Amino acid sequence: MDNIGFIGCGNMGGALIRAAVKSVKPAQIWITDKDSAKSSALAKETGAAAKDINEIASKCQYIFLGVKPQVLAEMVSGIKDILLSRKDKFVLVSMAAGISIERIIKMAGDWPIIRIMPNIPASVGEGMILYCSHKATMADVKAFLAVMAKAGKLAEIDEKLIDAGSAVSGCGPAYAFMFIEALADGGVRCGLPRAQAQLLAAQTLLGSAKMVLDTGKHPGELKDAVCSPGGTTIEGVLALEQGGFRGTASEAVIAAYEKTLGL
């Protein structure tokens, strides 16, 4: 495989770079960031090569656009002439929330494009990456999937649903982290040391998620299996219901989705 470029080494770009170097020789991963100290530090950590943005635009087979949606147009305008001058094939991979393939074409030109919505657990190999494509061949997509294989699960999705999907999987880790913290806080209130409470909470969410994926059972069915009649768990479940837990979680997804539509 030819070189793979990443423009933007922030939280999400960094997460995907850390995953990519596990599937591809690190020297084939070229990275750049507006903050050169950030890209240099990440290159030192991962073995990737810190390069100039123009080198990435002119020589990489896959170009990951990892900048914030608000500055994507400005960044792309700076490399558009380089892209237009290329005679070889390349694929743009955009991870900008709320920016459609149609808008990317208007910014950069009508190239093969893969639009992705990843999440931060990709940095530890347990991410969820949604993707859709335009003009990318099966071979293009297959190669992309191979690069991202160590990031976690990848799922193709209709572009009209990708923003809704991102409101669940892209934003969801923040909500999960809050829940882990809240569970740990409760444990500390009951006398557990903080480190122990956090371990119990985090492993509990990890195991619970694995049960949903491995068994294919509805989460409600699995929840009911834990709730013994007149027991402690159902008492806690009722406390969550009284606090509007499920409704609030759903509203968080809807709020994130509506914000994405406004980007």
N, C-alpha and C positions, 0 to 999 in steps of 0.2 A: 504494500500500500504506500502511496505517496504521502507527503507531509500533511498534517492536520493542524489547522490554525485556530487559535482562540483569541478573539479580540474582546478583552474584558476579563479581569481576574478577580472579580468581586466574590461574594459568598457563593452564588450559584455557578458562575464560571469556574471558580476554584474547585467546587465540588465535582464538576464534570471533568476537569483536568485531572484531578486525583484519581478518578475512575478510569479515564482514558489511558493513563500511563501503565495501568495494570493489564491492558489488552494490546497495546501497541508499544513498540520500543520508545522509551521516553524521548530519545533524540528526534523522533519523527513528530513530536508534539511541539509546535511553535506557539508561543504565547506572547501577548503584549497587553499593556494597560496604560491608560493615561498617566497613572502614577507608576513611573518606572521602578520605583523601589518595591512596589507590590509585586510586579511581575518578576523582578529579580529574585525576591525572597521565595516566591512560589517555584521558580525554576530551580533554585538551590535545593528546595525541599523535595521536589518530585523528579528531578533529572530532566525536565522539559527544557527546551531552548528558548531563552528570551530573545525576541526578534523585534524588528521595526514593523509597524503596521503595514507599510507599503510592501515589505517582503512577503508578509502573510497574504495580502491581497493579490499579489502577482504570482505566487508560487505554490500555494496550498491547494490540494484537491478538495478538501472540506474546510469551509470557513465558518466557524461558529461565531455568531454575533451575540456577544454576552453583555452588552451595555444596557443601561436602563431605557425603557421605552421613550422617555422624554428627550433623550439625546441620540436616539438611533438615527433619525433622519440626518442630523448634522454629521455624525460619524460616517454614515454611508456616503454622503455627498463628497467627503474627502477622499474616498477610494473608488468612486464610481468610474472615473476615467481609466483607472488601472484595470478594473474589471472589464470595461468595454474594449480595452486593447488586447485582452487575452485571446489566444487562438486555441488553447487547450480547454478541455472540459473541467468544470468545477461545480461544486454544490454549496449553496449558502444554507446554513443551519441557523435559524433564528429562534431565540428563546425569550423574545420580548413580549411580555404580557400585553394582551389586548391589541397587538399589531397583526392584522390579517395578512395572509399571503398576497392578496390584491394590493395592499398598501406597500408591502415590501417590493413588489414588482415596480410600482410607481417610483419608489425611492432608488432602487438599485438596478432595475432592468429585468427582463423576462428570462431569468436563468432557472435551472433546476433548483428548487427550494424545498427544504424540509423544515417545517415549523414544529417546534417542540415546547412542551411545558413540563420541565423537570421539577423535582423538589430536593430539598437540602439533604435528606438521608442518602442521596446518591454518593455523598462523600464517604459513607461507610458501607457502600455496596447494597443498601436496602432502599434505594429510591424507587419512585414511580414516575416514569417518563411517558407522557402522552405525545403522539406525533401524527402528523399528516403531511402530505407532500404534493408538490406540483412539478411536473416534467421530470421527476426523478425516476429512473428506471428501477426495475426490481433489483438489479445488481447494485445500484447506488444505495438503495435502502438497506440491502443486505449488508453492505460494507459499513454503513452507518450503525446498524444494529450490532455489528461485531465490535466496533469501537466502543460502544456504550454498554456492552454486555456485563461488565463488572459494576455498573452503576446500580443495578437492581432489575426491576421488572419494566418492560417496555410494552406499550399497548397502542395500536393504531386506532385513531378516532376520527370521526367526521369533523371537519374544521368547525362546522356550526356548533358543535358541542364542546370544543376544546376549552373555551373560557369557563363553561360550567364545570368541566372536569378539573380544571386548575383551581377553581374555588374550593374543591374538595381536597385534592391531593397536593396542590401547590401550596395552599395556605394552611392546610390541615396540620402539618407538623407543629406550627406555632400553637394551635389549640391543644394538640397532644402534649406538648411540653408544659403548657399551663396546667393541664389535668394532672400530669405527673407531679408537678410542683405542689398542686393543691392536695393531692393524696398524701404526699410527704409531709406537708404542713399539718394535716390531720394526725398523722402518725406521731409527729413531734409533740403536738398538743396532748397526745395520749401517753407520752413518756419515752418514745423512741429517740435514739440519737439521730441527728440529721442525716448523716451518711448512710446509716442503716435504713432509715425511712425512705430515702431516695432510691436506694438499691431495690427495695421491696416494690416500690411503686413502678419503677422503670421496667423491671423484669416482669411484673404482672401485666403491664400493657403489651410488652413484647410477646409474651406467651398467649395472651388473649387474642391478639391480632393473628398469630400463627394458627390458632384453633379455627378462627373464621375462615382463613384461607385453605387450611388443610382439610377441614371437614365439609366445607360448603354449606354448613347449616346457617339458618337465619340467626343474626345476633340475638334476637328476642328469645329464640329457643334455647340458645346457650345461656343467656341470662337467667331464664326460668330454671334451668338445671342447677344453678348455684343457689337459688332461693328456696330454702327449706321452709315448710309451713311454720309460722310463728318464730322463725329464726332471726339471726342477726343481719343477714344480707338483705332480706326484704325490708327490714327496718331502715337500712341505709338507702335502699332504692327509693323508698317513699320519701326520705329526706331530700334526695336529688329531685324527685318529681315536684315536691313542694317548692323547690327553688327554681323550677322551670328549666331544668338541665337540658332536656332534649330539645325543647323549643328554642332555647337560647343558642344551642349548638347549631341548629338548623338555620337560625337567623344570621349567625356568623357567616355561614356559607353564602347565603343570599346577599348579605352586605358586601362580601368580597367580590361576588359575581357582578353586582351592579356597579361597583367601583371599576372593575375591569372594563366594562362596557363603556365607561366614560373616559377611558384613557385615549 
